[in-house]
Amino acid sequence: MKPTKWLLGAAALFASAAFSVAPARADGPIVIKFSHVVTDAAPKGKAALKFKELAEKYTNGKVRIEVYPNSTLYKDGEELEALQLGAVQMLAPSTAKFAPLGVKQFEVMDLPYLFPNQAIYDSVTTGPFGKKMLGMLQSKGITGLAYWDNGFYVLSANKPLIKPDDLKGLKLRISGSKVDDETLRTMGALPQIMAFSELYQALASGVVDGAQNTASNYTTQKLNEVQKYITTTYHVHLQYAVIVNKKFWDGLPADIRAELEKAMDEATVYNNSIAQKENTDALAAIKATGKTEIHDPTPEEQKVWRAAMMPVYKSAEGRVGKAIIDEALKATGQAQ
Ligand code: LMR
């Protein structure tokens, strides 16, 4: 059973009482619940386990990390509120899911083709722009510790997707971003926000016709088993922000927090070192099944996809803010 609002509230009350003593407790480890929505086999799942291993080692058992993968504790849509209430201490949601927090600016990262390549993504998220974005979470009671990479989105359906028009009338699942919504709507698709944990069933039963995600998210959720065609448009980048409840984090003894930061830095390097290969391997594995056709757009086709999505830069201004869009374009080396 998933926690209801009042259960979350009760958990928060209990947790906040516990937080005032937990960091200093001599009789047991500090417990950090780390909830996420992918399996242990996905890059984020592996990195969460790596963080657990390192954090417990560096703190000599003074901290215990409880990792809850695959939406076993919270689904997306529930987890941010749980973090703010203190019912869970650590999450790593896709930044495309931050709008409910009231930080719509994060959706700038969902603009199509914002990151021209992986190297630019890396330098922008680890540079001043990435840090500034994480800083916006502070006023929401959240501290952002790192970005974890998961690569670029592909598109899928049960019909070939060769050109933007092929999306017309298709119900496509999206993870939460209004910018994603607008991008797909611009091409005539009918986007629907849905929890990640519900996606496989929705595709299998035809509640939605298609989706967009990274290749490793397809294989680790078996989404490719219910999608006959994938097109490697690589139109939007999927990144996670590893976030913690600020009050909890600030209340930790400084030496413990430093060890946890060290563990997080190393888990981040690990995540970011495997994410690309996992996508490459996932595409190869999907190809090998012979059941899903993978289409790599030609340079000409890629131009057509790009051109079809570009109007979103203008229409997103009202929601995300022109200033932050301009800043992102500058940070990614694309300022006009
Ligand atoms: C999704 O909901 O599509 C993804 O954000 C899931 C994830 O965490 O990779």
Boltz pocket constraint, residues with backbone or C-beta under 6 A from the ligand:
constraints:
  - pocket:
      binder: B
      contacts: [[A, 37], [A, 38], [A, 76], [A, 92], [A, 93], [A, 94], [A, 150], [A, 174], [A, 175], [A, 194], [A, 195], [A, 196], [A, 212], [A, 213], [A, 217]]
      max_distance: 6.0
